[in-house]
C-alpha cells in the first residue's frame, strides 16, 4: 500500500493566511480535510495544494455551498467528517460515537470546539484538529492534525502546532 499524508484543519474562520502557512509548514500532503468554519476563500484554499481537498460547512459558513457532512474512504478506513455543532460536541463526543457505530465508520473528524482532541478506541478513532486561527485550549497554540497511513495501511495521528508569522512576536 502507498503511504499517505493527510492534513486535517478546522476553524480557520477566513484567516486563509493561516491555512497557507500551515500547508507551507507541513510540506507535501496527499489530501487536505477542513472540518468547517472556513468562512471564505474555499476556492483559494483548494488552489494552495495539488491534491484532493474536502471541506464541510460549519456554523459560520452561511454563504458557502459546502456539505454538512462527508463520507470518505481513506486507505482501508471509512471516515466521517462533520463540523460538529449539530452534534453537541461542546458537551462531548457521545453523539458522534453513536453516529459512527451505527454507520460503521472507523474514524470521525470534527471541529467546532477549537480544542485538539484524539480518542483512539478499539473500533473507532475520534479526531479534532483544533483551530488554526482561534485556539481555545489552555495554551492557546494554533493546532492542526496530521494523519499518516503507513506502508502497511495503518493510520497514525498527531497534532502539530502552527508556527504563524506572529507566534515569534514579543509584546
VMD Tcl script that draws the C-alpha trace (Angstrom):
set ca {
  {0.00 0.00 0.00}
  {1.14 3.54 -0.72}
  {1.90 5.85 2.18}
  {-0.36 8.89 2.58}
  {-0.14 12.18 4.49}
  {-3.45 13.88 5.24}
  {-3.58 17.37 6.71}
  {-6.71 17.95 8.81}
  {-7.59 21.50 9.80}
  {-10.61 23.30 11.18}
  {-11.99 26.62 12.29}
  {-9.77 28.89 10.22}
  {-12.61 31.45 10.12}
  {-11.48 33.16 6.92}
  {-7.87 33.58 8.00}
  {-6.54 31.89 4.91}
  {-3.04 33.20 5.56}
  {-3.02 30.66 8.43}
  {-4.17 27.90 6.07}
  {-1.44 28.78 3.56}
  {1.11 28.97 6.37}
  {0.36 25.55 7.81}
  {0.46 23.99 4.34}
  {3.92 25.51 3.90}
  {4.95 24.29 7.35}
  {3.93 20.64 6.89}
  {5.24 20.18 3.35}
  {3.93 17.52 0.98}
  {0.41 16.22 1.63}
  {-1.75 13.80 -0.30}
  {-5.08 15.12 0.96}
  {-6.47 18.16 2.82}
  {-9.56 17.94 5.01}
  {-11.18 21.05 6.53}
  {-13.69 20.32 9.30}
  {-15.66 23.53 8.87}
  {-15.89 27.20 9.71}
  {-13.99 28.06 6.57}
  {-16.00 31.34 6.25}
  {-14.47 32.40 2.93}
  {-11.85 31.54 0.37}
  {-12.70 27.89 -0.24}
  {-11.52 28.17 -3.87}
  {-8.31 29.84 -2.70}
  {-7.72 27.01 -0.19}
  {-8.20 24.45 -2.97}
  {-5.65 26.35 -5.10}
  {-2.98 26.05 -2.39}
  {-2.46 22.32 -2.86}
  {-2.12 19.80 -5.65}
  {-4.20 17.08 -4.01}
  {-7.84 16.32 -3.19}
  {-9.44 18.85 -0.81}
  {-12.54 18.07 1.23}
  {-14.43 20.66 3.29}
  {-17.61 20.59 5.32}
  {-19.69 23.57 6.33}
  {-19.73 24.79 9.89}
  {-22.00 27.10 11.85}
  {-20.18 30.18 10.44}
  {-20.30 29.07 6.80}
  {-23.55 30.82 5.89}
  {-22.80 31.71 2.27}
  {-20.73 28.72 1.25}
  {-22.07 25.78 -0.70}
  {-20.35 23.13 1.41}
  {-21.86 19.81 2.50}
  {-22.66 19.48 6.20}
  {-21.09 16.01 6.32}
  {-18.81 13.88 4.18}
  {-18.10 10.18 3.99}
  {-14.62 9.37 2.69}
  {-12.63 6.23 2.10}
  {-9.03 6.86 3.11}
  {-6.92 3.77 2.69}
  {-8.80 0.98 4.44}
  {-10.76 3.39 6.65}
  {-14.32 4.70 6.38}
  {-14.15 8.30 7.55}
  {-16.97 10.61 8.60}
  {-16.27 14.37 8.53}
  {-18.59 16.83 10.27}
  {-18.20 20.24 11.87}
  {-19.98 19.05 14.99}
  {-22.15 21.98 16.07}
  {-25.32 19.99 15.30}
  {-23.97 17.02 17.30}
  {-23.45 18.85 20.59}
  {-19.67 18.34 20.60}
  {-19.24 21.06 23.21}
  {-20.80 18.52 25.60}
  {-18.64 15.60 24.47}
  {-18.34 13.08 21.66}
  {-21.03 10.57 22.69}
  {-23.40 11.59 19.88}
  {-20.59 11.36 17.29}
  {-19.63 7.95 18.65}
  {-23.25 6.77 18.27}
  {-23.41 8.04 14.64}
  {-20.11 6.34 13.85}
  {-21.01 3.00 15.36}
  {-24.45 2.93 13.71}
  {-22.91 3.68 10.30}
  {-19.76 1.54 10.66}
  {-17.27 4.40 10.40}
  {-13.72 3.78 11.52}
  {-12.78 7.44 12.00}
  {-14.75 10.58 12.83}
  {-13.22 14.01 12.25}
  {-14.88 17.11 13.67}
  {-14.22 20.73 14.57}
  {-16.27 23.46 16.30}
  {-14.74 23.26 19.78}
  {-11.40 24.79 18.70}
  {-9.73 22.27 21.03}
  {-7.44 19.49 19.73}
  {-8.70 16.01 20.54}
  {-7.69 12.42 19.76}
  {-9.53 9.43 21.16}
  {-8.49 6.02 19.87}
  {-10.80 3.18 20.82}
  {-10.79 -0.43 19.66}
  {-13.18 0.11 16.74}
  {-13.31 3.89 16.41}
  {-11.00 6.88 16.35}
  {-12.41 10.37 17.00}
  {-10.30 13.36 15.97}
  {-10.45 17.14 16.22}
  {-7.54 19.14 14.78}
  {-8.27 22.15 16.99}
  {-8.20 25.61 15.42}
  {-5.57 27.22 13.25}
  {-6.81 30.73 13.94}
  {-8.68 30.90 17.26}
  {-7.50 28.11 19.58}
  {-9.35 27.65 22.88}
  {-7.28 25.06 24.74}
  {-5.24 26.16 27.75}
  {-2.01 27.06 25.89}
  {-3.93 28.86 23.09}
  {-1.50 27.49 20.46}
  {-2.92 27.13 16.91}
  {-3.12 23.43 16.04}
  {-3.65 21.08 13.12}
  {-3.65 17.32 12.77}
  {-1.59 15.07 10.53}
  {-2.92 11.65 9.69}
  {-0.44 9.31 8.07}
  {-1.19 5.96 6.51}
  {1.92 3.79 6.61}
  {3.03 1.20 4.05}
  {1.01 -1.45 5.92}
  {-2.21 0.56 5.70}
  {-2.20 1.55 9.37}
  {-3.23 5.07 10.36}
  {-1.18 7.23 12.72}
  {-2.27 10.61 14.11}
  {-0.59 13.56 15.71}
  {-1.32 17.19 16.44}
  {1.10 19.87 15.38}
  {1.44 23.47 16.42}
  {1.15 26.02 13.66}
  {4.02 28.47 13.87}
  {2.45 31.59 12.38}
  {4.44 34.65 11.45}
  {3.03 36.24 14.61}
  {3.99 33.44 17.02}
  {7.51 34.88 17.39}
  {6.32 38.39 18.32}
  {7.09 39.54 21.84}
  {4.57 42.05 23.12}
}
mol new
graphics top color blue
foreach p $ca { graphics top sphere $p radius 0.5 }
foreach p [lrange $ca 0 end-1] q [lrange $ca 1 end] { graphics top cylinder $p $q radius 0.2 }
display resetview
